[in-house]
Amino acid sequence: MIGFIVAGLIIGALARLIKPGKQQLGILATLLLGLVGSVIGGTIANLLGTGDIMELNVLGFVVAVIASVLLIGVAEGIAQRRHRTSH
């Protein structure tokens, strides 16, 4: 479980480095989006037969980072939309 959290944090941090621009996300949001991205990556890798969902493999890691980048973009879009409507 601790390894899963650490992997989520690393994946989230990598996704933030890859995504251009300044993100208005805290460490908790980065961790959560990285965890969701790692679950998505593990699930896709599992469906493709490259390993178990909780097993670290290259394809799962790459898909997890890509999914996290997309999730960060969605989270930023939602946060910006909320910020605009509250003013």
N, C-alpha and C positions, 0 to 999 in steps of 0.2 A: 504494500500500500504506500509506504514512504517512497519507494522507487517510482511509483506511478505519479505521485505528486511532484517529485523532482523532475521527472520527464515532462510533465505538463508545464512546469515553470520554464524549463529549458526551451520547449517547443514554443510556448507563448513569447518568450524573449526573442527567439530567432524570428518569429513571425513579425514582431514589432520592428526588428532591425531590417527585415526585408521590405516591409510596407513603407512606401515613401511618405514623407510628411510627419508632422508632429502629432502623436496620438495623445488624447486626453484621458488615458486609462491608467488606473492605479495598479499596484502590484497584485491585488486580489483579483481584479478583472482580468489581468494578464494570465494569472494562474488558472482561473476558471475557463477562459477561452482556450488556453493551452491544453487543459484537461479534456475539454469537449473535442478539440481538434485531434488529440491523441486517441480518443475513443473512435472517432470517425475514421482516422487512419488505420487503426487496428482492425476495425470492422471491414473496411474495404480490402485490406491485405488478407484478412481471413477469408472473405468471399472469393478472392482470387487464388486462394490456396497456398499462399506464401508463408503462412504461420498462424499461430493462435492469436486471438485478439489481445491478450496480455503479454505476448512475446515481442520483444524488440527486434525488428528487422528493418532493412533499409527501405523497402517499399512503403511499409507502414509509417516510418518516420517521415519520409518525403511527403506522403499524402497528408499526414498530420500537420506538418508545417504549412502546406498549401491550404488546408482547411482552416487552420488558425488565422492565416492572413485574411482569408475571406470573411471569417467570423469577426475579426477586428474591424474590417471595413463596414460590416453590417452594424456592429455595435456603435461605431462612430457615427454612422448615418442616423441611427435611432437617437443617440445622445444629441446630435445637432438639431434634429427635428424637434425634440422636446425643448431644447434651449430656445429655439426660435418661437415656438408657440407659447412659451411661458412669459415672454416679454410683450 
